[in-house]
Amino acid sequence: MSAPPQLPELVTRAFDASRRAGYVSFTRNETGRLLATLAATRSGTIAEFGTGAGIGTAWLRSGLSDNDATILTAEREPALAKAAAELFADDDRVDVLEADWTILADRGPFDLLLLDADSIEEVGIDDIAGLVRTGGVVVIDDLMPCASWPPLVHGRVDPVRERWLTDERFASVEVMPAADSSVLLATRLGG
């Protein structure tokens, strides 16, 4: 790993909140460092589908610089939304909503949009394309690494990933922040 092992204090608090909420699915530290790096480049609104207990949100927040960037995150599970809202209760740059992704539809376009691999099957690329401004970045995490083309998962073509990697509205690439995890980065092109 090329990053220091220490975690930002906010991320450590988010891990504690996640444990207390009994939530075991969360953003990996390697992916979190990538999220913090991307958030540092944004000056508008960052959005997230599927907050969980707020670990990914904490990584995004840890990367915000002193600009005007804000984070809007939606979690449909009430207990998790509550845990995340408590974590960010004193932070006016983070707004946690108890809702599904559709609540974000009227709040874009976004500069950065984070969603996990489970969400890309629920939310289509056409819906997501309309939520991201030109130059905005979509981050899809929790993917299984794939070094082949077309992308294969469990011996079958992954049509969702294939669509993201070939859609002409995005410049996309799959990166591996860890040997056993990959992330899709897609920048919204103009036009």
C-alpha positions in Angstrom: 0.0 0.0 0.0 1.3 3.4 -0.9 -0.7 5.3 1.7 -0.1 5.7 5.4 -2.0 3.2 7.5 -3.5 6.0 9.7 -7.2 6.7 9.0 -8.7 10.2 9.2 -10.4 10.7 12.6 -13.8 11.1 10.9 -13.4 7.7 9.1 -12.5 6.0 12.4 -15.7 7.5 13.9 -17.7 6.2 10.9 -16.3 2.7 11.4 -17.4 2.9 15.0 -20.9 4.0 14.0 -21.1 1.2 11.5 -20.2 -1.4 14.1 -22.7 0.0 16.5 -25.4 -0.2 13.8 -24.4 -3.8 13.0 -23.6 -2.9 9.4 -20.8 -4.9 7.9 -20.8 -3.7 4.3 -18.7 -0.5 3.8 -16.2 1.3 1.7 -12.7 -0.3 1.8 -9.9 2.0 2.9 -8.1 1.7 -0.4 -11.3 2.9 -2.2 -11.8 5.5 0.5 -8.4 7.1 -0.2 -9.4 7.2 -3.9 -12.7 8.9 -2.9 -10.9 11.5 -0.7 -8.6 12.2 -3.6 -11.4 12.7 -6.0 -13.4 14.8 -3.6 -10.4 17.1 -3.2 -10.8 18.1 -6.9 -14.5 19.0 -6.7 -16.0 22.4 -5.9 -19.7 21.7 -6.4 -22.1 19.1 -5.0 -21.0 15.5 -4.4 -23.8 12.9 -4.1 -23.9 9.3 -2.9 -26.5 6.6 -3.2 -26.4 4.1 -0.4 -24.8 5.9 2.5 -24.8 2.8 4.8 -23.5 4.1 8.1 -21.4 6.8 6.5 -18.0 5.4 5.9 -17.8 6.3 2.2 -19.3 9.7 3.1 -16.6 10.2 5.8 -13.9 9.4 3.2 -15.5 11.9 0.8 -15.7 14.5 3.6 -12.1 13.9 4.6 -11.0 14.9 1.1 -13.0 18.2 0.8 -10.7 21.1 0.6 -11.6 24.7 1.8 -13.8 25.3 -1.3 -17.6 25.3 -1.4 -18.1 21.6 -2.1 -20.9 19.9 -0.2 -22.0 16.3 0.1 -25.6 15.0 -0.3 -26.1 11.4 0.5 -29.2 9.1 0.5 -29.7 5.9 2.5 -33.1 4.2 2.4 -32.5 2.0 5.5 -33.8 4.1 8.4 -31.4 2.8 11.1 -28.4 3.4 8.8 -29.6 6.8 7.7 -29.9 7.7 11.4 -26.4 6.5 12.3 -24.9 8.5 9.4 -27.0 11.6 10.2 -25.8 11.5 13.8 -22.2 11.2 12.6 -22.5 14.4 10.5 -25.0 16.3 12.7 -22.5 19.1 13.3 -21.2 19.3 9.7 -23.0 21.8 7.5 -21.3 20.5 4.4 -22.9 17.0 4.6 -26.6 16.4 4.3 -27.8 12.8 5.0 -31.3 11.9 3.7 -33.4 8.9 4.6 -34.5 8.1 1.1 -33.7 6.1 -2.0 -31.7 7.4 -4.9 -34.7 9.1 -6.6 -34.6 11.9 -4.1 -31.4 13.1 -5.7 -32.9 13.4 -9.2 -34.0 17.0 -8.7 -30.9 18.1 -6.8 -28.3 17.7 -9.5 -26.3 17.9 -11.6 -23.5 16.6 -9.4 -19.8 17.1 -9.7 -19.1 13.6 -8.2 -21.5 10.7 -7.8 -20.7 7.6 -5.7 -22.7 4.4 -5.9 -21.9 0.8 -5.3 -22.1 -2.0 -7.7 -25.4 -3.2 -6.4 -27.0 0.1 -7.3 -25.9 0.1 -10.9 -28.4 -2.7 -11.6 -31.2 -0.8 -9.9 -30.3 2.6 -11.4 -29.7 2.6 -15.1 -26.9 4.4 -16.9 -29.4 6.8 -18.5 -30.7 7.9 -15.1 -27.2 8.4 -13.8 -26.0 10.3 -17.0 -28.7 12.9 -16.3 -27.5 13.4 -12.7 -23.9 14.3 -13.5 -22.7 17.6 -15.0 -20.2 17.7 -17.9 -16.8 16.9 -16.4 -18.5 15.3 -13.4 -17.3 11.8 -12.3 -19.3 8.7 -11.5 -17.6 6.3 -9.1 -18.9 2.7 -8.9 -17.2 0.7 -6.2 -17.4 -2.9 -4.9 -16.7 -4.5 -8.3 -14.9 -7.8 -8.7 -11.7 -7.2 -10.7 -11.8 -8.2 -14.3 -8.8 -8.2 -16.7 -10.6 -9.5 -19.8 -12.7 -8.0 -22.6 -15.5 -8.3 -22.6 -15.7 -8.1 -18.8 -16.5 -11.4 -17.2 -17.9 -12.2 -13.8 -18.4 -15.8 -12.7 -17.7 -16.9 -16.3 -20.4 -14.6 -17.8 -20.3 -11.3 -19.6 -21.1 -8.5 -17.2 -23.5 -6.4 -19.4 -23.7 -3.5 -16.9 -20.0 -3.0 -16.7 -19.7 -3.5 -20.5 -22.3 -0.8 -21.0 -20.5 1.7 -18.7 -17.1 1.1 -20.4 -18.5 1.6 -23.9 -21.1 4.4 -23.4 -20.1 7.4 -25.5 -21.4 9.9 -22.9 -18.6 8.9 -20.6 -14.8 8.4 -20.6 -14.5 5.3 -18.4 -11.9 3.1 -16.9 -11.8 0.3 -14.3 -9.1 0.7 -11.7 -8.0 -1.7 -8.9 -7.4 0.1 -5.6 -6.7 -3.3 -4.1 -5.8 -6.7 -5.6 -9.3 -8.1 -4.9 -11.4 -5.0 -5.6 -12.0 -2.7 -8.5 -13.7 0.6 -9.1 -15.2 2.0 -12.2 -14.5 5.7 -12.9 -16.6 7.5 -15.5 -16.3 11.1 -16.5 -19.3 12.7 -18.1 -18.4 14.1 -21.5 -20.0 17.2 -23.1 -22.7 17.1 -25.8 
